[in-house]
Amino acid sequence: MTQISVLVADDSAFMRKVVSDLIAADPEIIVVGTARNGSDCIQKARSMRPDVITLDVEMPVMDGLAALPILATELGIPVVMLSSLTQAGADVTIRALSLGAVDFVPKPSGAISLDISAVRDELVGKIKAAAAVSAGRVRALAKDVRTPAPMPAVSRAAPGMAGARKVVVIGTSTGGPRALTQVVPWLPPNLPAGVLIVQHMPAGFTRSLAERLNGISRIRVAEAEGGEAIREGEALIAAGGRHMLVMPDGALALDDSPPMHGVRPAVDVTMNSAVDLFGRRMVGVIMTGMGSDGADAMARVKRAGGKTIAEHESTCVVYGMPRSVVERGAADKVVPLPRIADEIVNAVLSV
């Protein structure tokens, strides 16, 4: 068995040891070195060529954000960020994902008393997923994303007062934040449907994602708070760590029931509740991500007469969720990321 080699970068000697010990306990992973800052990380990555790097954000000399483009673009090494559970940490994490990080794991705050073992399984799982991402795909993640110029606030269409007659539900996971920046900004402000987005993320990070998307999009984007109506010209993102459901009256509700497929929010929860209300008047979209979340609901959308779109393997960071949809025969269209926005518009107009 070939082990996954990992370089651990963190300015805290304590964190370097704890993270190293936790991930090295997995027989499929070997820690080949540690680095105390971004500059040290780049130097060691060039000589060691690890399969994956775990990278802290706040470090002296050179921080994680400064090191990330070099690690991704020059070396093509997949990076998993260790992110602090603060609003500033969330903002930086979303920025890191746009600069080429494959994924992130929230790092518990605190000093020696912190319980980082709580994130062990998630970190190990994401390291293994990152190791499967090719150097070419990593370099593609680090490239600038072309987005439309933001529209002035006065010309951006206001969400309709009445509830939307149609809905688009987009589900994604690993690689999703960056993928969303290649889809949501290209949706027209007069799209005759509301948009619901489920991105696998923990609590505290989806607001930053919503704010980033809102700043570059022609439709309004916000984090769901519960109680909102689904409106045309608006996209609502499921709050991290909570399921988002469409209620029989068309309002959204946030739910703390157990995770599904090991995740919360889960795409299946939101999309299934949307099918119950919208039936054939909906479009389901599944993009890059691990696992099979969304496949069951996409099959229901298709059976109900709605339209379904899956991202093509060629542009996925992780071809897991879309693969599950395709293998079930639940995808009407399978297209690369740059074509998804156009396909959404076409699908909305046909349902």
C-alpha positions in Angstrom: 0.0 0.0 0.0 1.4 3.4 -1.0 1.0 5.9 1.8 -0.1 9.5 1.3 2.8 11.8 2.2 1.8 15.0 4.0 3.6 18.2 5.0 2.1 20.0 8.0 2.6 23.8 8.1 1.7 25.7 11.3 3.5 28.4 13.3 2.6 26.6 16.5 4.9 23.8 17.5 2.1 22.3 19.6 -0.3 22.3 16.6 2.4 20.8 14.3 2.9 17.9 16.7 -0.8 17.3 17.4 -1.9 17.5 13.8 1.1 15.3 12.7 0.3 12.7 15.4 -3.4 12.6 14.6 -3.1 12.1 10.8 0.0 9.8 11.1 -2.1 7.4 13.2 -3.9 6.5 10.0 -1.9 3.7 8.3 -2.6 5.2 4.8 -0.9 8.6 5.8 2.8 9.4 6.5 3.9 12.9 7.7 7.1 13.6 5.8 7.8 17.0 7.4 6.6 20.1 9.2 7.0 23.8 8.4 6.7 26.8 10.7 5.6 29.4 8.1 4.7 29.9 4.5 8.3 30.4 3.3 9.5 27.3 5.1 6.6 25.4 3.7 7.4 26.4 0.1 11.1 25.5 0.5 10.3 22.1 2.0 7.5 21.4 -0.5 9.9 21.9 -3.3 12.4 19.4 -2.0 10.0 16.9 -0.4 7.2 17.0 -3.0 4.5 15.8 -0.6 1.2 14.5 -1.9 -0.8 16.9 0.3 -0.1 20.0 2.5 -2.1 21.1 5.5 -1.7 24.8 5.8 -2.4 27.2 8.6 -3.5 30.8 7.6 -1.9 33.0 10.2 1.9 32.5 10.3 4.8 34.9 10.5 7.3 35.7 7.7 4.8 34.5 5.1 1.2 33.6 5.8 -0.9 30.8 4.3 -2.6 33.0 1.8 0.7 34.3 0.4 2.1 30.8 0.2 -1.0 29.1 -1.3 -0.7 30.4 -5.0 2.9 29.2 -5.2 2.1 25.8 -3.7 -0.9 25.4 -6.1 0.3 27.1 -9.3 4.0 26.3 -9.3 4.0 22.9 -7.5 0.5 21.7 -8.2 0.3 20.2 -4.6 -3.2 19.9 -3.1 -3.7 22.0 0.0 -6.1 21.5 2.9 -6.4 24.7 5.0 -6.7 24.7 8.8 -9.1 27.6 9.5 -10.0 29.3 12.7 -13.6 29.5 13.9 -13.9 33.3 13.7 -15.6 35.6 11.2 -12.2 36.8 10.1 -11.1 33.2 9.8 -14.2 32.4 7.7 -13.5 35.3 5.3 -9.9 34.2 4.8 -11.0 30.6 4.3 -13.3 31.6 1.5 -10.5 33.6 0.0 -8.2 30.6 0.3 -10.6 28.4 -1.6 -10.6 30.9 -4.4 -6.8 30.9 -4.5 -6.5 27.2 -5.0 -7.0 25.4 -1.7 -8.8 22.1 -2.3 -10.7 22.1 1.0 -10.5 23.2 4.6 -11.1 22.0 8.1 -12.1 24.3 11.0 -9.4 24.4 13.7 -10.8 24.6 17.2 -9.8 27.9 19.0 -8.0 27.9 22.3 -4.6 27.1 23.7 -3.3 23.8 25.0 -6.8 22.8 26.1 -8.2 22.7 22.6 -9.7 19.3 21.5 -8.4 19.0 18.0 -9.2 15.2 18.0 -12.8 16.4 17.2 -11.6 17.2 13.7 -9.4 14.1 13.1 -11.8 12.1 11.0 -12.7 15.0 8.9 -9.1 16.0 8.4 -8.0 12.5 7.5 -10.9 12.2 5.1 -10.2 15.4 3.4 -6.5 14.7 3.1 -7.3 11.4 1.3 -9.7 13.2 -1.0 -7.2 15.9 -1.7 -4.5 13.3 -2.6 -6.6 12.1 -5.4 -6.8 15.6 -7.0 -4.3 15.8 -9.9 -1.7 18.5 -10.2 -3.4 19.9 -13.3 -6.7 20.2 -11.4 -4.9 22.0 -8.5 -3.3 24.5 -11.0 -6.7 25.1 -12.6 -8.2 25.8 -9.1 -5.5 28.5 -8.6 -6.3 30.3 -11.9 -8.4 33.5 -11.8 -12.1 32.9 -12.2 -13.7 35.0 -14.9 -16.8 36.6 -13.5 -19.2 39.3 -14.8 -18.7 42.8 -13.6 -20.9 43.4 -10.5 -24.1 45.3 -11.4 -24.8 48.6 -9.6 -27.2 48.1 -6.7 -29.8 50.3 -8.3 -29.9 48.2 -11.5 -29.9 44.8 -9.8 -33.4 43.3 -9.9 -35.1 43.3 -6.5 -36.5 39.9 -5.5 -40.2 39.5 -6.4 -42.6 40.1 -3.6 -44.6 37.0 -4.3 -43.1 33.5 -3.8 -41.3 32.1 -6.8 -43.2 29.7 -9.1 -40.1 27.8 -10.0 -37.0 26.9 -8.0 -33.4 25.8 -8.8 -31.6 23.7 -6.1 -27.8 23.5 -6.4 -25.8 21.0 -4.3 -22.0 20.8 -4.0 -19.2 19.9 -1.6 -15.4 19.7 -2.1 -14.5 22.3 -4.7 -17.9 23.9 -4.4 -17.1 27.4 -3.2 -15.0 28.1 -6.3 -17.4 26.2 -8.6 -20.2 28.4 -7.4 -18.3 31.5 -8.4 -18.4 30.2 -12.0 -22.1 29.6 -11.9 -24.0 32.0 -9.6 -22.5 35.3 -11.0 -23.7 34.3 -14.5 -27.3 33.8 -13.6 -29.4 36.7 -15.0 -31.2 39.1 -12.6 -34.5 38.3 -14.3 -34.2 34.5 -13.9 -37.8 33.4 -13.4 -37.0 31.2 -10.4 -35.6 31.3 -6.9 -32.3 29.6 -6.2 -31.4 27.5 -3.2 -27.8 26.4 -2.6 -26.5 23.7 -0.4 -22.8 23.7 0.1 -21.4 21.2 2.6 -19.9 23.6 5.2 -19.8 23.8 9.0 -21.4 26.7 10.9 -19.7 30.0 10.6 -18.5 29.8 7.0 -21.5 30.1 4.8 -22.2 33.8 5.5 -18.8 34.7 4.2 -19.5 32.5 1.1 -22.8 34.3 0.6 -21.3 37.7 0.9 -18.5 36.9 -1.6 -21.0 35.6 -4.1 -23.4 38.5 -3.6 -20.5 40.9 -4.4 -19.9 39.4 -7.8 -23.4 38.3 -8.8 -26.3 39.8 -10.7 -28.8 38.1 -8.5 -29.0 38.7 -4.7 -27.2 36.1 -2.6 -27.7 35.7 1.1 -27.3 33.1 3.9 -30.7 31.6 4.8 -31.9 32.5 8.3 -35.2 30.6 8.2 -38.7 31.9 7.6 -37.8 33.5 4.2 -40.0 33.0 1.1 -38.3 31.7 -2.0 -38.2 34.6 -4.5 -37.2 35.1 -8.1 -34.0 37.1 -8.4 -32.6 35.8 -5.1 -30.3 32.9 -4.1 -30.3 31.6 -0.5 -27.5 29.4 0.8 -28.1 26.9 3.5 -26.6 28.0 6.8 -23.5 25.9 7.7 -24.2 23.1 10.1 -28.0 23.1 9.6 -30.4 21.4 7.1 -32.5 23.8 5.0 -36.1 22.7 4.2 -38.8 24.0 1.9 -42.0 24.0 3.9 -45.5 23.4 2.4 -46.2 27.1 2.5 -43.1 27.9 0.4 -41.1 29.3 3.3 -37.6 28.0 4.3 -36.9 26.4 7.6 -33.6 25.5 9.2 -33.4 22.2 11.0 -30.9 20.6 13.4 -31.9 16.9 12.8 -29.1 14.4 12.5 -26.7 14.6 9.5 -27.6 12.7 6.3 -24.8 11.0 4.4 -22.6 12.2 7.3 -23.2 15.9 6.4 -25.4 18.8 7.5 -26.6 20.6 5.6 -27.5 17.8 3.1 -28.5 18.3 -0.5 -31.0 15.5 -0.3 -32.9 17.1 2.6 -33.4 20.4 0.7 -34.0 19.0 -2.7 -36.5 16.4 -1.5 -38.5 19.0 0.3 -38.4 21.2 -2.8 -39.7 18.4 -5.0 -42.7 18.0 -2.6 -43.8 21.5 -3.3 -42.5 22.4 -6.8 -42.6 19.0 -8.5 -41.9 19.5 -12.2 -41.4 23.2 -11.7 -37.8 22.8 -10.5 -34.3 22.3 -11.6 -31.8 20.2 -9.7 -28.0 20.8 -10.1 -25.2 18.7 -8.6 -21.6 19.8 -8.9 -18.2 18.7 -7.6 -18.0 16.9 -4.2 -17.3 13.7 -2.3 -20.0 11.0 -1.7 -23.5 10.6 -3.1 -25.5 13.4 -1.4 -28.2 14.6 -3.8 -28.4 11.5 -6.0 -31.6 10.2 -4.5 -33.3 13.6 -4.7 -32.2 14.2 -8.3 -33.8 10.9 -9.3 -37.1 12.2 -7.7 -36.8 15.5 -9.5 -36.4 13.6 -12.8 -39.4 11.4 -12.0 -41.5 14.4 -11.2 -40.8 15.9 -14.6 -38.3 18.5 -13.5 -34.9 19.0 -15.1 -31.5 17.8 -13.8 -28.0 18.9 -14.5 -24.7 17.3 -13.3 -21.2 18.7 -13.6 -19.0 16.8 -16.1 -16.0 14.9 -14.6 -13.6 17.0 -16.6 -14.1 20.1 -14.4 -14.9 18.4 -11.0 -12.4 18.7 -8.2 -13.9 15.5 -6.9 -16.1 13.5 -9.2 -18.2 11.9 -6.5 -21.6 13.5 -6.1 -22.1 14.1 -9.9 -20.9 10.5 -10.6 -23.6 9.1 -8.4 -26.2 11.1 -10.3 -25.0 10.0 -13.7 -24.7 6.4 -12.7 -28.3 6.4 -11.5 -29.4 7.8 -14.9 -30.8 10.8 -13.1 -29.0 13.5 -15.1 -30.7 15.1 -18.1 -27.6 17.1 -18.9 -23.9 16.4 -18.0 -21.9 19.5 -18.8 -18.6 21.1 -17.8 -18.7 23.9 -15.2 -18.6 26.9 -17.6 -21.8 25.7 -19.3 -23.8 25.1 -16.1 -25.3 28.6 -15.8 -26.6 28.6 -19.4 -28.1 25.1 -18.9 -29.8 26.3 -15.7 -31.4 29.2 -17.6 -32.5 26.9 -20.4 -33.9 24.3 -18.0 -35.8 27.0 -16.0 -37.4 28.3 -19.1 -38.5 24.7 -20.1 -40.1 23.6 -16.8 
